[in-house]
């Protein structure tokens, strides 16, 4: 009898454990990488950049957006490493633990692009694929267009290429109202930081990594630095554009947009093909918000690996 009870007890423990494991597998939970466990400091353009550089093989550069840091890629790094890639994920200028230069002029897109290329130079990387999200996607579009010999492939998440017809619709202009608000120096900082970033949390629907990036924003000058990305690069938003703003991009490009994004409509990504002469691929991720890499990491990882392997 004692042996029977012991068998039943162990059986319950076994099946309970494995049902949890199977449940997690069905939920598609991707493994998480500790980005702080592999971190170096890279000096470029007189600034210090915290960079996660890990793995061997073909390099893939990951560019986060506003108001994130390299931590936003923690579910993508393991998948890329397992597939044999080298991953380079920096905290971009003004974000995370990287330097915070003063002055709006120090956040112009051309200077940001030299940061990306400069980090590649220091790390001995002649050519890479690049994946960008949000403003990191905007930076990726620009950098690939103006440094075409340095990149093999581009993945743009959420944000389409500057000036394409999808940006010029009334609906998208209404969605982009915060561009103008972020350009109000001093006013935006005061409103966004009040009551423990209450308005800011509402603006992002408390999605993404709010606790992490609001802790980052508490660094002296960090909120202004983040807003300076908009102030240096979006003052002309809304003017009529009739032809591509950037040189045409002649490498394979994949654009990814998620259906529950509150601020970016599908057309501004779909219409990005007007700036691409190389192979163009568009993917729509259902039932995911702006931070799709955190909400649906397995689906995003599959898209990345399939595209990079082609």
C-alpha positions as CSV (number, residue, x, y, z in Angstrom):
1,X,0.0,0.0,0.0
2,X,2.8,2.3,0.9
3,X,4.5,1.7,-2.4
4,X,1.3,2.3,-4.3
5,X,0.8,5.7,-2.6
6,X,4.4,6.6,-3.3
7,X,3.9,5.7,-7.0
8,X,0.7,7.8,-7.2
9,X,2.4,10.8,-5.5
10,X,5.4,10.7,-7.8
11,X,3.1,10.3,-10.8
12,X,1.1,13.4,-9.9
13,X,4.3,15.4,-9.5
14,X,5.6,14.1,-12.8
15,X,2.5,14.9,-14.8
16,X,2.0,18.2,-13.1
17,X,5.5,19.3,-14.0
18,X,5.3,18.1,-17.6
19,X,1.8,19.7,-18.1
20,X,3.4,23.1,-17.0
21,X,6.2,22.6,-19.4
22,X,3.9,21.6,-22.3
23,X,1.7,24.6,-21.5
24,X,4.7,26.9,-21.7
25,X,5.7,25.4,-25.0
26,X,2.1,25.9,-26.4
27,X,2.3,29.5,-25.3
28,X,5.4,29.9,-27.4
29,X,7.6,31.4,-24.7
30,X,11.0,32.2,-26.2
31,X,14.1,31.9,-24.0
32,X,15.3,35.2,-22.5
33,X,18.9,36.4,-22.9
34,X,20.6,38.4,-20.1
35,X,22.0,41.3,-22.1
36,X,23.9,42.6,-19.1
37,X,25.9,39.4,-18.9
38,X,27.7,40.2,-22.2
39,X,28.4,43.9,-22.3
40,X,31.2,46.0,-23.6
41,X,31.8,49.7,-23.9
42,X,32.6,51.1,-27.4
43,X,33.9,54.6,-27.9
44,X,32.6,56.3,-31.1
45,X,32.3,59.9,-32.1
46,X,33.6,61.0,-28.6
47,X,30.7,59.1,-26.9
48,X,30.5,55.8,-25.0
49,X,28.1,53.1,-26.1
50,X,27.1,50.1,-24.1
51,X,26.9,47.2,-26.5
52,X,26.0,43.5,-26.3
53,X,28.3,41.7,-28.7
54,X,27.9,38.0,-28.6
55,X,28.2,35.0,-30.9
56,X,30.2,34.2,-34.0
57,X,29.2,34.0,-37.7
58,X,27.5,36.5,-39.9
59,X,26.8,39.7,-37.9
60,X,23.3,41.1,-37.3
61,X,23.0,44.6,-35.8
62,X,19.9,45.3,-33.7
63,X,18.7,48.9,-33.4
64,X,16.1,49.6,-30.7
65,X,13.6,52.4,-30.9
66,X,12.1,55.1,-28.6
67,X,12.2,54.9,-25.6
68,X,13.9,51.6,-25.4
69,X,17.4,50.1,-24.9
70,X,19.2,47.0,-26.1
71,X,17.2,45.0,-23.5
72,X,14.2,45.1,-25.9
73,X,15.9,42.4,-28.0
74,X,16.3,39.9,-25.1
75,X,14.0,37.3,-26.8
76,X,15.5,37.6,-30.2
77,X,19.2,37.2,-29.3
78,X,19.0,33.5,-28.3
79,X,17.3,32.6,-31.5
80,X,19.9,34.4,-33.6
81,X,22.7,32.8,-31.6
82,X,21.3,29.3,-32.0
83,X,21.1,29.9,-35.8
84,X,24.8,30.8,-35.9
85,X,24.8,34.6,-36.1
86,X,26.9,37.1,-34.3
87,X,24.6,39.7,-32.6
88,X,25.5,43.3,-31.9
89,X,22.9,45.3,-29.9
90,X,23.9,48.8,-28.8
91,X,22.2,51.2,-26.5
92,X,21.9,54.0,-29.0
93,X,22.9,57.6,-28.3
94,X,20.9,59.1,-25.4
95,X,19.3,55.8,-24.4
96,X,20.0,53.0,-21.9
97,X,23.5,53.3,-20.4
98,X,25.1,55.1,-23.4
99,X,26.3,58.7,-23.4
100,X,23.8,61.6,-23.4
101,X,25.2,64.5,-25.4
102,X,23.5,67.9,-24.9
103,X,21.9,69.8,-27.8
104,X,19.2,68.9,-30.3
105,X,21.8,69.1,-33.1
106,X,23.6,66.1,-31.7
107,X,20.7,63.8,-32.5
108,X,20.3,64.4,-36.2
109,X,19.8,61.2,-38.2
110,X,23.1,61.6,-40.0
111,X,25.1,61.7,-36.7
112,X,23.1,58.7,-35.4
113,X,24.0,56.8,-38.6
114,X,27.7,57.5,-38.0
115,X,27.3,55.9,-34.5
116,X,26.0,52.7,-36.1
117,X,28.8,52.5,-38.7
118,X,31.4,53.6,-36.2
119,X,30.4,50.8,-33.8
120,X,30.7,48.3,-36.7
121,X,34.2,49.7,-37.5
122,X,35.4,49.4,-33.9
123,X,34.2,45.8,-33.7
124,X,35.8,44.9,-37.0
125,X,32.6,44.4,-38.9
126,X,32.8,45.3,-42.6
127,X,29.3,44.2,-43.5
128,X,26.2,43.2,-41.6
129,X,22.4,42.7,-41.7
130,X,20.5,45.2,-39.7
131,X,17.2,45.0,-37.9
132,X,15.5,48.1,-36.5
133,X,12.4,48.8,-34.6
134,X,10.5,52.1,-34.2
135,X,13.0,55.0,-34.5
136,X,15.7,52.3,-34.8
137,X,13.9,51.2,-38.0
138,X,14.0,54.8,-39.2
139,X,17.7,55.0,-38.4
140,X,18.2,51.6,-40.2
141,X,16.5,52.9,-43.4
142,X,18.7,56.0,-43.4
143,X,21.9,54.1,-42.6
144,X,21.4,51.4,-45.3
145,X,20.5,54.1,-47.9
146,X,23.6,56.2,-47.3
147,X,26.1,53.4,-46.4
148,X,24.9,50.7,-49.0
149,X,28.2,48.9,-49.1
150,X,28.0,48.1,-45.3
151,X,24.8,46.1,-45.2
152,X,23.5,42.8,-46.6
153,X,19.8,42.9,-45.6
154,X,17.4,45.2,-43.7
155,X,14.5,44.4,-41.5
156,X,12.3,47.3,-40.6
157,X,9.8,46.8,-37.8
158,X,6.8,49.2,-37.3
159,X,8.3,52.2,-39.0
160,X,8.4,52.6,-42.8
161,X,10.8,54.6,-44.8
162,X,10.6,58.4,-44.4
163,X,8.2,60.3,-46.7
164,X,6.5,57.4,-48.4
165,X,2.8,57.9,-49.4
166,X,1.6,56.0,-46.4
167,X,2.9,58.7,-44.1
168,X,1.0,61.4,-46.0
169,X,-2.6,60.2,-45.3
170,X,-4.8,62.2,-43.0
171,X,-5.3,59.2,-40.8
172,X,-1.5,58.7,-40.3
173,X,-1.0,62.4,-39.7
174,X,-3.6,62.3,-37.0
175,X,-1.9,59.2,-35.4
176,X,1.4,61.1,-35.4
177,X,0.2,64.1,-33.4
178,X,2.8,63.4,-30.8
179,X,5.6,64.4,-33.2
180,X,4.6,68.0,-32.7
181,X,4.1,67.6,-29.0
182,X,7.6,66.1,-28.5
183,X,9.0,69.1,-30.3
184,X,7.8,71.5,-27.6
185,X,11.0,71.9,-25.6
186,X,10.4,72.0,-21.9
187,X,6.7,71.6,-22.2
188,X,6.9,68.0,-23.3
189,X,9.4,67.1,-20.6
190,X,7.3,68.6,-17.8
191,X,4.0,66.9,-19.1
192,X,5.5,63.5,-19.7
193,X,7.5,63.2,-16.4
194,X,4.7,64.5,-14.1
195,X,3.1,62.1,-11.6
196,X,5.7,59.3,-12.3
197,X,5.4,59.6,-16.1
198,X,1.6,59.2,-15.9
199,X,0.9,60.8,-19.4
200,X,3.9,59.0,-20.9
201,X,2.5,55.6,-19.6
202,X,-0.9,56.4,-21.1
203,X,0.7,57.4,-24.4
204,X,2.4,54.0,-24.8
205,X,-0.7,52.2,-23.2
206,X,1.8,51.0,-20.5
207,X,3.1,48.5,-23.1
208,X,6.7,47.5,-23.9
209,X,9.2,47.8,-21.0
210,X,7.7,50.7,-19.0
211,X,9.5,50.1,-15.7
212,X,12.8,49.6,-17.5
213,X,12.7,52.6,-19.7
214,X,11.2,55.0,-17.1
215,X,14.1,54.0,-14.9
216,X,16.4,54.9,-17.7
217,X,14.6,58.2,-18.3
218,X,15.3,59.1,-14.6
219,X,19.0,59.6,-15.6
220,X,19.8,63.4,-15.8
221,X,19.1,64.6,-19.3
222,X,17.8,61.3,-20.5
223,X,14.2,62.3,-21.2
224,X,15.3,65.4,-23.2
225,X,17.8,63.2,-25.1
226,X,15.1,60.8,-26.1
227,X,12.9,63.6,-27.2
228,X,15.7,65.2,-29.1
229,X,15.6,62.3,-31.6
230,X,12.2,63.7,-32.7
231,X,13.3,67.4,-32.4
232,X,16.2,66.9,-34.7
233,X,14.5,64.7,-37.3
234,X,10.7,65.4,-37.4
235,X,10.3,69.2,-37.7
236,X,9.4,68.8,-41.4
237,X,6.9,66.1,-40.8
238,X,3.6,66.7,-42.7
239,X,5.0,68.5,-45.8
240,X,4.0,67.1,-49.1
241,X,6.6,64.7,-50.6
242,X,6.4,63.4,-54.2
243,X,9.5,61.3,-54.5
244,X,11.8,59.2,-52.3
245,X,13.7,61.2,-49.7
246,X,16.6,58.6,-49.5
247,X,18.7,57.0,-52.1
248,X,17.0,53.8,-53.4
249,X,17.9,50.7,-51.4
250,X,19.1,47.8,-53.5
251,X,19.4,45.0,-50.9
252,X,16.7,42.6,-49.7
253,X,14.3,44.4,-47.3
254,X,11.5,43.0,-45.0
255,X,9.0,45.3,-43.5
256,X,7.0,44.0,-40.5
257,X,3.9,45.7,-39.0
258,X,1.6,44.6,-36.2
259,X,-2.2,45.1,-36.3
260,X,-2.6,46.5,-32.7
261,X,-0.1,49.4,-33.1
262,X,-1.8,52.5,-31.7
263,X,0.3,55.1,-33.6
264,X,1.4,53.6,-36.8
265,X,-0.9,52.5,-39.6
266,X,-0.2,49.7,-42.1
267,X,0.1,51.8,-45.2
268,X,3.3,53.6,-44.0
269,X,5.0,50.2,-43.9
270,X,3.4,48.7,-47.0
271,X,4.3,51.8,-49.1
272,X,7.9,51.6,-48.1
273,X,8.5,49.5,-51.2
274,X,8.7,52.8,-53.2
275,X,12.2,53.3,-51.8
276,X,13.4,49.7,-52.4
277,X,14.7,48.4,-55.7
278,X,16.0,45.1,-54.2
279,X,13.7,42.3,-53.2
280,X,10.8,43.5,-51.0
281,X,8.9,41.4,-48.5
282,X,6.0,42.5,-46.3
283,X,4.8,40.7,-43.2
284,X,1.7,41.5,-41.0
285,X,1.7,40.2,-37.4
286,X,-1.8,39.8,-36.1
287,X,-2.9,40.6,-32.5
288,X,0.3,42.3,-31.5
289,X,1.0,45.8,-30.4
290,X,3.9,48.1,-31.1
291,X,6.4,46.0,-29.1
292,X,5.7,42.9,-31.2
293,X,9.1,41.4,-30.4
294,X,8.1,41.2,-26.7
295,X,4.5,40.1,-27.3
296,X,5.1,37.5,-30.0
297,X,8.8,36.6,-29.9
298,X,8.5,33.2,-31.5
299,X,6.7,34.5,-34.5
300,X,9.1,37.4,-34.9
301,X,12.1,35.1,-34.5
302,X,10.8,32.8,-37.2
303,X,10.4,35.7,-39.6
304,X,13.9,37.0,-38.8
305,X,15.5,33.6,-39.3
306,X,13.6,32.8,-42.5
307,X,14.5,36.1,-44.1
308,X,18.1,36.1,-43.0
309,X,18.6,32.6,-44.4
310,X,17.3,33.4,-47.8
